[in-house]
Amino acid sequence: MAARFIVEADGGSRGNPGPAGYGAVVRDGDTGQLVAEAAEFIGHATNNVAEYRGLIAGLKAARELDPDASVDVRMDSKLVVEQMSGRWRIKHPDMQPLAAEARTLFPRGRVSYTWIPRERNKDADRLANEAMDAGQAGRQWEPKASEAGAEPPLKTPPPKTTTPKAGWAAPADLGTPTTFDLLRHGETPLTPEKRFSGSGGTDPELSDKGRWQAERAAEALAARGSVQAVVASPMVRTRQTAETVAARLGLEVHYEDGLREVDFGDWEGLTFAEVRQRYPEDLSAWLGSAKAKPTGSGESFTTLTHRVGAARDRITARYPGQTVLVVSHVSPIKTLVRLALGAPPDSMYRMELSAASICAVQYYADGNASLRLLNDTSHLR
């Protein structure tokens, strides 16, 4: 069953037109819990443009969590609500393309629009003002540190502008992109047997072949000479892989818990055939929906997307314009590739990702991402 989200969005301009920014939050439609937030300083713009940009950011955040969701948009902008509901015409040329973009994010009929008074839109309004404050201080908005033990809400990339997409031509004013060289860990004893090995299992070490693969990856990455930082999942196999490469590069390894593998629950250590025999209904549900969890204490791909997206945002904020080696696992790396492409969740089942393979994704300042490399194993031949 698809999710139901509430999107609250707002935008503001100090001067109208003047320095402008937007804010948006996504809530679980059943519990009201905050699941994502976004904000951006957008330069010189009007209130209405900023409000539309906030709407687009909120819808994109919801789509990233579940592209099959239904969404209730709540805004204190009577103009945006009435125009997007189809009751008022959109005459201004600055708002026509923004409204058109907003309509492409979810099919007609899955998004409803409701006007709310400003006092009920405080979170989005606060984020918009934080974005404007940051922009006037010469920096971009960044999410505040989460409370201890809590996953921070996912900060989605800002909506794409009319500048050319990174895959065609990256405009000079976007600056140097942040590059993730995504390295899957080397083999463990479970890898060649194709057994589920997530964050809820035995946390195996690298095998002899896995250590050899890590050394070959280290040689290849050292030859490139571009890596400036190393960030890894804290699991044993990724730690061992990352430490091998980092030693060759003369860099320190920083650990990011959001990069750990998904928890496969009761499927840990089993082959696909064994899971199909023991838990056929759970497996079918898991293959059919990103919201389904493996049997027991397993973690859904929707939850993984939230966790990995938040880790991505923390890393890009920490290393802007740098090349970062990200050492992780099959599911998190496939998730990062999927999000970069804007592909649906089931695309993960159509990707091959070999042990110790390298992928590369670049992230630009306008929110665009560009997949540069996928499943490169040339260093292992």
Phi, psi and omega in degrees: 000130183292154181287163172236125183241153169249124176252122173250127186223153178203162176209158181209160179219127180269088184133329177044076003278157180180195178302125190230157177201167178228164173216148178209144174231151175241131179241150170296128185292340181267321185256341185079003181291138177291126180241346179198153175212156179209149176202153179200140168276125187247012178085216185272117182200173178269167175304314186295319177297316179298322179295318177295321178296324176295318177301313181298316179298318179295318178294322178294321178297318178294319180294324179296326178285319180199103182292348179262006185289162165256147190228132172252108179273130179235121183220153176267008175269105178300323181300307183295317181299314182291321180292315181289337175281350178087009182271335177242144176285150177258103186263330187285130183295337179286334184263340182301311179292331179291317177297321178297319178295318180300323182289339181280347190282329175222150178298151176301136181102343178258001177233128174243156184235132181227131174279137175229152177292157185304324183293344177262007180238034189294323183294314179295319178298319179297316180295320178299318179291324175298320179295317179293321177300315180296316182297320180286345174267004176084023179219170176264157178294141173228146179294145178286155179301140181282164176293154183305131176083357183253142173286131178291150176296152184287123174267110183280157177297150177296154181297151180292145178261191179276006176288155182300146178293151185301327182293339179261305180200124180270114181300143184299330185285355176279347178077187182285129179288158170273126184251130171257116165272110188264112182249120172283145180299162176288174183297148167245174176302337181277339187298306183295339177273359178054048178264145176299126183219091183249204183274359179253009184257216187276352181055063185290157174277170173293146171279177176302318178294322179297321177293322176297318179297320178297321178295319179294321177296320179299317178298315182295317181288326176295323180294329178291321177069022186250344185289129182247346179204155180233124178233137186218157167297146183279003181288157190302312185294326178282325175300314182295319178295312182296319181294326177296315181290316183298322178298321179291327183271349183073033183240160176268147177267130173251140186253140183229111185296333180295347181269359181294160181292158177296151177274118182268011174057230183288353179275352183304131178084352181266155172278167178300318180297321179293321177295318180297326179285320186272324186228058187300320182290319179296321180294317179298318179296319181296319179289339184263347184209134178292344180274345182285145181250148170301158183304142177085230185268023185295167184244132180284161176290335174295315176296319178300318180300316177301312183294313182290322178298320178294320177296318177304315182293323178295319182290315180295327177290327183281330185231058183296132177075008182253165174261119186244127172278119180250112183259116186213208189237178183304304188294314178297321181292316177299324178296316178297320177295315180299315181294323178297325181274346187068030184272157180290162183303324183288354175295339179297332180283353182251012179251137172261132180221100185282160175301135179063020176281161182238132170240168178214132177229138176248140181242126183258163186294338181271005179097351177288151173230150182226120176282120184256338185202143180220125172054047177281120179237018183299332180286352181260002183272000000 
